[in-house]
Amino acid sequence: MISENLHKIQQEIQDSCALVSRKASDVRLVAVTKSVDSEKTREIIEAGVTDCGENRVEKLLEKKQLLADFPEVKWHFIGNLQRRKVKSIINEIHYFHALDSLKLAQEIQKRAVQPIACFVEVNVSGEASKQGIAPETVRSFIEELQPYDKIKVIGLMTMAPLASSEAEQQQYFHQLKTLQEKIAALHLAHAPCTETSMGMSNDFAIAIQAGATVVRIGTALFQE
């Protein structure tokens, strides 16, 4: 079932890229394994997906240990990270998708042994319940990160509200893409900002058409 789901998603990624003259190889698929056990995670890795995303520290550490026979797997932490948990996770991951405060940046700086590839989380929709910084403060926030040599801002991340229409999703994703391009144009050494992490099971096709380079998919991969 998982390999069938994966094939469908890969086809959809290809079709979405073709619509806007992009190469499917420019889109990285992160399997969001937070709701499945390590056996299902093993299945998706064996099917060829080598990027896995978790949103809980304990779960990621446990899975990484159980799946240590797959050293090629890149682990993405995609959830809100509490400062007190930074020390136990930051040197176990390859990507962090939710940098949204200077205090968190300071904690990462203190605990990381090598530079961490980070996405700055942007609350494009302005939803009160969403984490992330306001679009108008992104540039100043990224400029303030310059002294932190353990943080490399490789891109921006956002989530469209679950109840949003396709037109709204397009608007949010295009807004993030435009913001990412503006930051990239500054040519900051600590923030190349060439990536956009946006799009989940219900809206990844729209996100890809808007320019997503990373999509985070769980439900559509693992549904029975």
C-alpha positions in Angstrom: 0.0 0.0 0.0 2.7 2.4 1.0 4.6 1.9 -2.3 1.4 2.5 -4.3 0.7 5.7 -2.4 4.3 6.8 -3.0 4.0 6.1 -6.7 0.8 8.2 -6.9 2.4 11.1 -5.0 5.6 11.0 -7.2 3.3 11.1 -10.2 1.5 14.1 -8.8 4.7 15.8 -8.1 5.8 15.2 -11.6 2.5 16.5 -13.1 2.6 19.6 -10.9 6.1 20.4 -11.9 5.3 19.9 -15.6 2.5 22.5 -15.4 5.0 25.2 -14.4 8.0 23.9 -16.4 10.0 22.7 -13.3 11.9 19.4 -12.9 10.5 16.9 -10.4 14.1 16.4 -9.1 13.9 20.0 -7.8 11.3 19.0 -5.2 12.3 17.1 -2.1 9.7 14.8 -0.6 9.8 14.6 3.2 7.8 11.6 4.5 6.1 12.8 7.7 6.4 9.7 9.8 5.0 11.2 13.1 1.8 9.2 13.1 3.3 5.8 12.1 5.6 3.3 13.8 9.2 2.5 12.9 8.1 -0.5 10.8 6.0 1.7 8.5 8.9 4.2 8.5 11.2 1.4 7.5 8.8 0.6 4.6 8.9 4.1 3.2 12.7 4.2 3.4 13.0 0.9 1.6 10.6 2.3 -1.0 13.2 4.9 -1.7 12.3 8.0 0.4 15.4 9.1 2.4 14.0 12.2 4.1 11.8 11.6 7.2 10.1 14.3 9.3 9.1 14.1 12.9 7.5 16.7 15.2 8.4 15.2 18.6 11.8 15.0 20.1 11.4 11.6 21.8 9.8 10.0 18.8 12.6 11.2 16.4 15.4 10.0 18.7 13.7 6.6 19.1 13.1 6.1 15.4 16.6 7.2 14.5 18.0 4.6 16.8 15.7 1.8 15.6 16.5 2.7 12.0 20.3 3.1 12.4 20.8 0.6 9.6 19.8 3.4 7.2 22.6 5.9 7.6 21.5 7.6 4.3 18.3 8.9 6.0 18.1 12.7 6.5 16.0 13.6 9.6 13.9 16.7 9.6 12.5 18.2 12.8 9.2 19.8 11.6 7.5 20.8 14.8 7.6 23.5 17.4 10.8 23.0 19.4 10.9 23.9 23.0 14.2 25.6 24.1 14.8 23.1 26.9 14.7 20.2 24.4 17.2 21.7 21.9 20.2 20.1 23.5 18.9 16.6 23.1 17.8 16.9 19.4 19.8 19.5 17.6 22.9 17.3 16.8 20.7 14.4 15.7 18.9 16.2 12.8 19.9 17.4 9.4 17.1 20.0 8.9 15.0 22.2 11.3 11.8 23.6 9.8 10.5 25.9 12.5 13.0 28.6 13.6 10.8 31.4 14.8 12.6 33.3 17.6 15.9 34.7 18.6 15.8 32.9 21.9 15.5 29.6 20.1 18.4 30.7 17.8 20.5 31.5 20.8 19.8 28.0 22.3 20.7 26.3 19.0 23.9 28.4 18.8 24.8 27.2 22.3 24.1 23.5 21.7 24.9 22.7 18.1 28.3 21.2 17.2 28.1 22.1 13.5 25.9 24.5 11.5 22.3 23.4 11.2 20.2 23.9 8.0 17.2 25.8 9.2 14.0 27.1 7.7 12.5 30.3 9.2 8.9 29.6 9.9 6.6 32.4 8.6 3.0 32.9 9.6 1.8 34.0 6.1 -1.9 33.6 6.9 -1.7 35.6 10.1 -3.7 32.9 12.0 -3.5 33.5 15.7 -3.1 29.7 16.4 -0.1 29.4 14.0 3.5 29.6 15.1 5.9 31.6 13.0 7.0 35.2 12.5 5.1 37.8 10.5 6.1 38.3 6.9 7.0 41.9 7.4 9.6 41.0 10.1 11.3 38.2 8.1 14.1 40.3 6.7 15.1 41.9 10.0 14.8 38.6 11.8 17.1 36.9 9.3 19.6 39.8 9.5 19.7 39.5 13.3 20.7 35.8 12.9 24.0 36.9 11.2 26.2 36.4 14.4 25.0 32.9 14.9 27.5 30.7 13.0 25.7 27.5 13.9 22.5 28.5 12.0 22.4 28.4 8.2 19.1 29.8 6.9 18.5 27.6 3.8 14.9 28.8 3.3 11.5 29.7 4.6 8.6 27.5 5.7 4.9 28.0 6.0 1.6 26.1 6.3 -1.7 27.1 4.8 -4.7 26.9 7.1 -6.5 23.6 6.8 -9.8 25.2 5.9 -8.4 27.5 3.2 -9.6 27.4 -0.4 -7.3 26.6 -3.3 -7.2 30.3 -4.2 -6.1 31.2 -0.7 -3.5 28.4 -0.7 -2.1 29.8 -3.9 -2.0 33.3 -2.4 -0.2 32.1 0.8 2.4 30.0 -1.1 3.1 32.7 -3.7 3.6 35.1 -0.9 6.2 32.9 0.8 7.9 32.3 -2.5 8.2 36.0 -3.2 9.6 36.6 0.3 12.1 33.8 -0.1 13.3 35.3 -3.4 13.7 38.7 -1.8 15.9 37.2 1.0 17.9 35.2 -1.5 18.6 38.4 -3.5 20.3 39.9 -0.5 23.1 37.3 -0.9 23.7 36.9 2.8 26.4 34.4 3.6 24.5 33.0 6.6 21.2 32.9 4.8 21.3 31.7 1.2 17.6 31.1 1.5 17.1 29.2 -1.7 14.4 26.8 -0.4 10.7 26.9 0.4 9.2 24.2 2.7 5.5 24.3 2.0 2.7 22.0 1.0 1.3 18.9 2.8 -1.0 16.0 1.8 -3.9 18.2 1.0 -2.2 21.1 -0.8 1.3 20.0 -2.0 0.3 20.2 -5.8 -0.6 23.9 -5.4 2.6 24.5 -3.3 4.8 23.0 -6.0 3.2 25.1 -8.7 3.9 28.1 -6.5 7.6 27.1 -6.2 7.9 24.7 -3.2 11.3 22.9 -3.1 10.3 20.8 -0.1 6.9 19.1 0.5 6.0 17.4 3.8 3.6 14.5 3.3 2.2 12.1 5.9 -1.4 11.2 5.5 -1.4 10.7 1.7 1.6 8.4 2.0 0.5 6.2 4.9 -3.3 6.0 4.5 -4.6 2.5 4.0 
